[in-house]
Amino acid sequence: MASFEIRPLDEDEFEGLPNAFGVAFGFQPSEQDMADWQAGAELDRSLAAFDGDQVVGTAGAFSFELTVPGARQVAAAGVTAVSVRTTHKRRGILTSMMRRQLEDVAQRGEPLAILLASESVIYGRFGYGLATSHDAIEIDPRHGAFARPVDDRGRMRQLEKDAASKVLPGVFDASRKRNPGDVNRTATWWDTYLKDPESRRQGGSGLFFAVHESAKGKADGYVAYRVKNEWRHGLPGNEIRIDDLVADDPTVYAATWRYLLDIDLAGSITAWGRPVDEPLRWLLADPRRLRTTVTGDFLWARILDVPAALSARHYTVHGDLVLEVTDEFLGRATGRFALTAGPDSASCAPTKKKADLALSVADLGALYLGGHAASTLARAGRVDEKTKGALARADAMFVTHPAPYCRTGF
Ligand SMILES: CC(C)(COP(=O)(O)OP(=O)(O)OC[C@H]1O[C@@H](n2cnc3c(N)ncnc32)[C@H](O)[C@@H]1OP(=O)(O)O)[C@@H](O)C(=O)NCCC(=O)NCCS
């Protein structure tokens, strides 16, 4: 197997990254895309594989703060921009980049890495587990009556982009710190998002913004959406595409959906990346009208430092568990670890005690954010219960409600 140099890009080489990535994903980045990309990237974390002076493989990372159960934050590498040119694929370049990148993540002291996968077959071999799922949903707003009236003392207010840029980041940031699975958004992220480049619109309008304000005038939720105009035979049927929705309080959530469902000339409201336990179904008088069109994997998590990762989050109930973890790709997470944890504290350390559960590091990643039960993975033969009752204990400790989900693509 030929070996290719893998190293971070220099500043003057950076455009090799979007170019190679664009070829792999089938698009040509505009000059604006290139500039936005470079502004948002962390250069020292932007790895490339070189064949001579050509970039043939790419793998970047963001230094994220990830919210974990218990509304706590942990440093996590947000892996991004992974690609290998068609001319160089299936020669082990991705494998070499993943090894190099994960070692770098460990050196930086980040206990885990997270990513969104273009294809769900790719990352399990590197120790990533499917940590959060998401739904794509659709509803015809003409069947969007609520089962019960909403007593909202606040109001919805439409904002132009400039006003939105002052309000949305703060509302999002307060919310993401409460919601397991969410990551922080930098000022550069907001900058690019609010520029709203044509390449992100997919035939829809520019972004519209509506914010919810409490009776005292405090912004406490918002929705950003596009409209895809559709008229057939003189009849309106616009598609309202939700792009970003933040509303933690139940009344704010109901008011925001009421706003969306009441938009005139609409034939459908669609959203991607919604939580799998979307409360909207329970607001509707006719819940079957809310259709789930896709259920898919969203965040993948790769734990590198088991004690640091497991003690960073909190757990739904008190309990003790000894986990035997196997890390075939790197070996870093291999070992037996004793977890003593509950809703307010957690500690985890290597142990010689007998294991309660045995699992791969990828499957530990799948359990980590509380989105999946150990007993479900056991039913697929992925978790081995060594001590009777350990699966039920792990389910009670790890699983969290609401389900974890991430609102930021990266
Ligand atoms: C996915 C991609 C990065 C893989 O790069 P690569 O250098 O070919 O990967 P490797 O040669 O290191 O492959 C390692 C193993 O994964 C398998 N693999 C990699 N990509 C795969 C895919 N898309 N489908 C199925 N198997 C895949 C390989 O067959 C190989 O298996 P083996 O160890 O049993 O031989 C590359 O195909 C690509 O750029 N695809 C398009 C863009 C994309 O999807 N990027 C990922 C963004 S999240």
Ligand as a Chemical Component Dictionary entry (heavy atoms), coordinates in Angstrom:
data_LIG
# 
_chem_comp.id                   LIG 
_chem_comp.type                 NON-POLYMER 
_chem_comp.pdbx_formal_charge   0 
_chem_comp.three_letter_code    LIG 
# 
loop_
_chem_comp_atom.comp_id 
_chem_comp_atom.atom_id 
_chem_comp_atom.alt_atom_id 
_chem_comp_atom.type_symbol 
_chem_comp_atom.charge 
_chem_comp_atom.model_Cartn_x 
_chem_comp_atom.model_Cartn_y 
_chem_comp_atom.model_Cartn_z 
_chem_comp_atom.pdbx_ordinal 
LIG C1  C1  C 0 -15.661 7.582  2.615  1  
LIG C2  C2  C 0 -14.238 7.838  2.092  2  
LIG C3  C3  C 0 -13.664 8.999  2.881  3  
LIG C4  C4  C 0 -13.422 6.553  2.335  4  
LIG O1  O1  O 0 -12.030 6.812  2.085  5  
LIG P1  P1  P 0 -11.009 5.629  1.722  6  
LIG O2  O2  O 0 -9.639  6.203  1.764  7  
LIG O3  O3  O 0 -11.463 4.967  0.496  8  
LIG O4  O4  O 0 -11.200 4.635  2.967  9  
LIG P2  P2  P 0 -10.202 3.457  3.361  10 
LIG O5  O5  O 0 -9.469  2.982  2.159  11 
LIG O6  O6  O 0 -9.363  3.870  4.525  12 
LIG O7  O7  O 0 -11.252 2.365  3.828  13 
LIG C5  C5  C 0 -11.215 1.688  5.053  14 
LIG C6  C6  C 0 -12.256 0.589  5.040  15 
LIG O8  O8  O 0 -13.563 1.188  5.001  16 
LIG C7  C7  C 0 -14.290 0.702  3.878  17 
LIG N1  N1  N 0 -15.034 1.837  3.337  18 
LIG C8  C8  C 0 -14.612 3.115  3.273  19 
LIG N2  N2  N 0 -15.561 3.889  2.725  20 
LIG C9  C9  C 0 -16.599 3.093  2.481  21 
LIG C10 C10 C 0 -17.882 3.318  1.915  22 
LIG N3  N3  N 0 -18.247 4.573  1.506  23 
LIG N4  N4  N 0 -18.713 2.277  1.788  24 
LIG C11 C11 C 0 -18.330 1.037  2.194  25 
LIG N5  N5  N 0 -17.129 0.767  2.740  26 
LIG C12 C12 C 0 -16.280 1.775  2.868  27 
LIG C13 C13 C 0 -13.226 0.225  2.907  28 
LIG O9  O9  O 0 -13.737 -0.730 2.020  29 
LIG C14 C14 C 0 -12.186 -0.330 3.842  30 
LIG O10 O10 O 0 -12.627 -1.620 4.291  31 
LIG P3  P3  P 0 -11.570 -2.774 4.609  32 
LIG O11 O11 O 0 -10.733 -2.263 5.759  33 
LIG O12 O12 O 0 -12.453 -3.916 4.991  34 
LIG O13 O13 O 0 -10.787 -2.961 3.380  35 
LIG C15 C15 C 0 -14.230 8.177  0.576  36 
LIG O14 O14 O 0 -14.767 7.095  -0.119 37 
LIG C16 C16 C 0 -14.997 9.433  0.229  38 
LIG O15 O15 O 0 -14.436 10.504 0.192  39 
LIG N6  N6  N 0 -16.325 9.318  -0.046 40 
LIG C17 C17 C 0 -17.118 10.447 -0.476 41 
LIG C18 C18 C 0 -17.213 11.557 0.592  42 
LIG C19 C19 C 0 -17.692 11.031 1.925  43 
LIG O16 O16 O 0 -18.672 10.308 2.027  44 
LIG N7  N7  N 0 -16.960 11.418 3.002  45 
LIG C20 C20 C 0 -17.297 11.067 4.374  46 
LIG C21 C21 C 0 -17.929 12.270 4.988  47 
LIG S1  S1  S 0 -18.660 11.931 6.555  48 
# 
loop_
_chem_comp_bond.comp_id 
_chem_comp_bond.atom_id_1 
_chem_comp_bond.atom_id_2 
_chem_comp_bond.value_order 
_chem_comp_bond.pdbx_ordinal 
LIG C1  C2  SING 1  
LIG C2  C3  SING 2  
LIG C2  C4  SING 3  
LIG C2  C15 SING 4  
LIG C4  O1  SING 5  
LIG O1  P1  SING 6  
LIG P1  O2  DOUB 7  
LIG P1  O3  SING 8  
LIG P1  O4  SING 9  
LIG O4  P2  SING 10 
LIG P2  O5  DOUB 11 
LIG P2  O6  SING 12 
LIG P2  O7  SING 13 
LIG O7  C5  SING 14 
LIG C5  C6  SING 15 
LIG C6  O8  SING 16 
LIG C6  C14 SING 17 
LIG O8  C7  SING 18 
LIG C7  N1  SING 19 
LIG C7  C13 SING 20 
LIG N1  C8  SING 21 
LIG N1  C12 SING 22 
LIG C8  N2  DOUB 23 
LIG N2  C9  SING 24 
LIG C9  C10 SING 25 
LIG C9  C12 DOUB 26 
LIG C10 N3  SING 27 
LIG C10 N4  DOUB 28 
LIG N4  C11 SING 29 
LIG C11 N5  DOUB 30 
LIG N5  C12 SING 31 
LIG C13 O9  SING 32 
LIG C13 C14 SING 33 
LIG C14 O10 SING 34 
LIG O10 P3  SING 35 
LIG P3  O11 DOUB 36 
LIG P3  O12 SING 37 
LIG P3  O13 SING 38 
LIG C15 O14 SING 39 
LIG C15 C16 SING 40 
LIG C16 O15 DOUB 41 
LIG C16 N6  SING 42 
LIG N6  C17 SING 43 
LIG C17 C18 SING 44 
LIG C18 C19 SING 45 
LIG C19 O16 DOUB 46 
LIG C19 N7  SING 47 
LIG N7  C20 SING 48 
LIG C20 C21 SING 49 
LIG C21 S1  SING 50 
# 
